[in-house]
């Protein structure tokens, strides 16, 4: 979990939104997946052997999938309030 939350800072975002009449705009950042290169740097920094690095990569990927699903659900809930 520590690796996931630290690597979360490496995540990029794309801006989504729309423009309305009279110059109003609604823009929201949408998180993207944690880059694989960030996971590799984490493993190298901590001296993980290849088998542990591969396991951490699978764990981070699974956590990332759940995080992005939660984020999408949360944003959908905001739109229905």
C-alpha positions in Angstrom: 0.0 0.0 0.0 2.9 2.3 0.8 4.2 1.9 -2.7 0.8 2.4 -4.3 0.1 5.7 -2.5 3.6 7.0 -3.1 3.4 6.1 -6.8 0.0 7.7 -7.0 1.9 11.0 -7.0 3.4 9.9 -10.4 -0.1 9.6 -12.0 -0.9 12.0 -14.8 -4.3 13.5 -15.4 -6.2 14.5 -18.5 -8.6 17.5 -18.4 -12.2 16.8 -19.3 -15.1 19.2 -19.3 -17.3 21.4 -21.4 -17.9 25.0 -22.2 -21.2 26.8 -21.8 -22.5 30.0 -23.3 -21.1 33.3 -22.0 -17.7 31.8 -21.5 -18.4 29.5 -18.6 -16.3 26.3 -18.5 -16.4 23.2 -16.3 -13.1 21.4 -16.3 -12.2 18.3 -14.2 -8.9 16.4 -14.0 -9.3 12.7 -14.7 -6.6 10.4 -13.3 -4.7 8.1 -15.6 -2.9 4.8 -14.8 0.3 4.9 -12.7 3.1 4.6 -15.3 5.0 1.4 -15.5 8.2 3.3 -15.6 7.4 4.7 -12.1 6.9 1.2 -10.8 10.3 0.1 -12.3 12.0 3.1 -10.7 10.4 2.2 -7.3 11.7 -1.4 -7.6 15.2 -0.3 -8.6 15.3 2.2 -5.7 14.4 -0.4 -3.2 16.6 -3.1 -4.7 13.8 -5.6 -5.4 14.8 -8.8 -7.3 12.9 -9.4 -10.6 10.4 -11.8 -9.1 9.4 -9.3 -6.3 9.3 -6.5 -8.9 6.9 -8.5 -11.1 4.7 -9.2 -8.1 4.7 -5.6 -7.1 3.8 -4.6 -10.6 0.8 -7.0 -10.6 -0.3 -5.6 -7.2 0.0 -2.0 -8.2 -1.9 -2.7 -11.4 -4.8 -4.4 -9.5 -4.9 -1.5 -6.9 -4.8 1.0 -9.7 -7.7 -0.6 -11.5 -9.8 -0.5 -8.3 -8.8 3.1 -7.6 -9.8 4.2 -11.1 -13.1 2.4 -10.8 -13.8 4.1 -7.5 -12.8 7.5 -8.9 -15.2 7.0 -11.8 -18.0 5.9 -9.5 -17.4 8.8 -7.2 -17.5 11.3 -10.1 -20.8 9.7 -11.2 -22.3 10.1 -7.8 -21.4 13.9 -7.8 -23.3 14.3 -11.1 -26.5 12.8 -9.6 -26.6 15.0 -6.5 
